[in-house]
Amino acid sequence: MFKKGISLLAIIFLLQLTIVSCFRETQHCKGRLIYSKISIANNLPYPTFSTFKDSINKTIHYDSLTIQNNLDGETFDCYYAQIQSAIVKSAYAFKPAPPQVTMVDRIDSIRFITLRDYNATHLAGSNIGDILYHTLGNTNNWTGTGIPTSQLVNDLNTQLSKTSIGANIAHASRLSQKPTLSGDSIQFSFEYYLSNGNVLKDTTVEFKIIF
């Protein structure tokens, strides 16, 4: 009788483990974007990779320059999925599954501005979106020609529409034209206009491009 009791308890415990592993409570959250962060990266030749945010007058080769753009946010209205199972609810020692975040923000437009004269057609205050191309996410190994600025907003919003495990999105940008002179000081400002009326903006440090 005692052995049968032990066996029954073992079966119940294994059943509980199976149910918990299959039906872990998942936290569902909403997310919103609250700030942007832009860093300059030296990423060629692959796999060399380094970024700098605060080092003014850093010198970087034109062919190695990548601009890292990160839009980060916060979560709110989080709740756990309700699983109607006394066995699962009693298994409080098991950690929940990774949170699922649904972003409420969308991007209406982006302005890429040079704060200094870049070349003859892009003087200080000009939008340089026409000489930038992009890739979603952070990367240190560019392939192909990337995404044109005209397509970037749509692709970023497609990513924002997908459920993720964090309230953030990123893309990397490169230049398709060189500045007028090698060694010129460069500085850019990127502005993201959100559908809720907020504007997320950040400015690169001053740096120099050589070629």
N, C-alpha and C positions, 0 to 999 in steps of 0.2 A: 504494500500500500504506500509505504513511504517513497519507494523508488518511482511508483507511478506519479506521485505528487511532484517529485523533482522533475520528472520528464515533462509533465504538464506545464510547470512553471517555465522550463527551458523553451518549450514550444511557444508559449505566450510571449516570452522575451524576444525570441527570434522574429515573431510576427510583428511585434512592435518596432523592432529595428527596420524591418522591411518597409512597413507603412511610413515610418518617419523619413526614411531615405527617399522614398518616392513622392511623398506629399509634404515636404518641408514648407512651413509657412513662408510666403514670399512677401516682402515689404514693398508696397506700391507707393510711389511718390510722384509729385509734380516737380518740375524744375524750371528755373528762370535764369537768364544770363544777367550778370551784374557788373562784370568788368572785363576788359581786354588787356592782354599783355603781349608786347611785341619784343622779340629778341633777334639779334643778328647772329647768324650761324656760319661757321667755316666748315663745309662738309665735303670738300673734294680735295685730293683724290680719296675715294672711298677706301677704307672705312673711317678715315680721319673725320672727327666731328667734335666741334666745340662751340659753345654759345657765349655771348657776352651781352649783358644788359646795362651795366653801369660804367664800363670802361670807355671813357671818352677818347676820341681820336685813335681808336683801334684801326689798324691797317689790314685790309683783306683783299685778296686777289679777286677780280671780277668773276672769273670762272668758278670760284669757290663760294661765292656769296649766296646764302639762302636767308630769307626773312621768315622767322617762325612766328605765326599768329595764333594765339590761344584765347578763346572766349570761354570764360569760366563763370559758373553760377552757383546757385544754392538750391536745395530741395525744400519742399514744404508740403503740407497736407499728406503726410505719410501715414499709412495704415497697413496692418497685416491682413492678408487674406484669411477669411474665416473658413476653417476646415472642420466640418461637423463630425468630429471623431474624438471620443473621450480618450482613446488610447494615444492619439497624436497630441492632444492638448496636455496630457499628463507627462509627455516626454519633454519637459521644459529644459532639460540639460542640452538638447541638441540645438545648434545654432541655426538661425533661419537662412533661407537661400539668399543669394545676392539681391539687393534691392533693384526694382525695375522702375526707371525714371521716364516719365512722359513729359517732354519739354512743351511749354506753352508759348514760348517766344518764337518768332520768325523774323527773318532779316528782310527789310524792304530794299535797302541799297547800301553800297559801300563806296566811300571816297578814299582814294589813295593820293595823298598830297605830298609834293616835295617842298620842304621848307627852305631850300637853297636852290640856286640855279643848278640844274642837272645837265642839260645840254641846250642846244639852240632852240629846240621846240618844246622844252619843258623847263621853263624858268620858275623861280620861286613862286609858290602858290598854285602851280599847275597840278591838274589831276594826271597822275602817271599810270592810270589803269590800263591805258592802251599799250604800255611797254612792260607789263607784268604778265606772267603766267603762273599757274598755281597747281598744287596737288593737295588733296584732302589728307588730313592727318599730319603727323610729324614724320619726316623722312630724311635720311641722309644718303639716299641713293636714287637720284633722279633718273627717270627713264622717259623717253619720248619728249614731246613738246609741252605736256601739261595741259591744264584747263585754262582757256582764255577768261579774262575778267568778265566778259559778257555772259558766261555760263556759270560763274562761281556762285552767285547768289542762289540760283536754282538748285545747284548741287548741295550747297550748305543747308538749305531748307529741307531738301530731301533727307539729309542725315538727321536734322532736328526732328523730323516727323517720325523717326524710328524710335522705338523703346530702347533705352540703353541702361547702363549701370552707373552713369554719372551725369551731372549737369554741366557738360562742357562740350566744346567742339573746337577743332583746330584745322588750320591749313598752312601750307608753306608756300612762299612766293619767291620767284626769281625774276631778274630783269632781262629783257631781250635787246636792250640798247645800252651802250657804254656811256659814261659821262663824257663831257667835253675833253677834260684833261685827266691824265693819270695822276693820282694823288690828291684830287679835289676832295674837299670836305663835303659829306653827304648827310642829310637828315630827312626822314620821312615821318608823316603822320597818317595813321589809318583810322578811319571813322566808320563805325557800323551803326546804321540807322535801323532800329527795331520797329516792328509793327505796333508796339505799345507806346511809341513816341519817345522812348529813351534812346540816347546815343552813347555807344561805348567807344571810347577813344584812347589811343595810346601813341606815344611818339618814340621813335628810336633814339638812341644816343647818337651823337655826332661820330661819324667814322669816315675813313678814307678808302676809296677804291683805287686799286692799281691794276694796270694791265700792260 
